[in-house]
Amino acid sequence: MAVRIRLSRIGAHKQPAYRVVVMDGRSARDSRAIETLGHYNPRMEPVEFVVNAEKVKKWLAQGASPSDTVSRLLQNAGIIPKVERKASPAAK
């Protein structure tokens, strides 16, 4: 089972908020999660990102891989080290 740390959408129509969850990578976006690690609200000023760092590190140590968006959020929060991103070939 490929376990992923990713976002699950909550909130009303056109008012998105997200939970940071651990779930099977093959399951649908809003299906049952194994564990909830925190939440992310991009509509607040400043953006609200609250996550339990200990749980995130535990899941990463067990082999869970974060989605691209969650990886970026965790890097900005200082939970995982920042990775230099390569410029895409289409950007030339």
Number of C-alpha atoms within 10 A of each C-alpha: 8 10 19 22 27 25 23 21 15 15 10 8 6 6 10 13 18 17 21 24 24 23 25 19 16 10 12 11 14 13 10 13 18 13 13 19 19 17 19 22 18 13 11 10 7 8 10 13 18 14 20 13 16 11 14 23 14 11 19 16 10 10 12 20 18 22 14 11 12 18 19 15 17 19 14 13 15 11 16 16 11 13 9 6 6 6 8 7 6 5 5 5
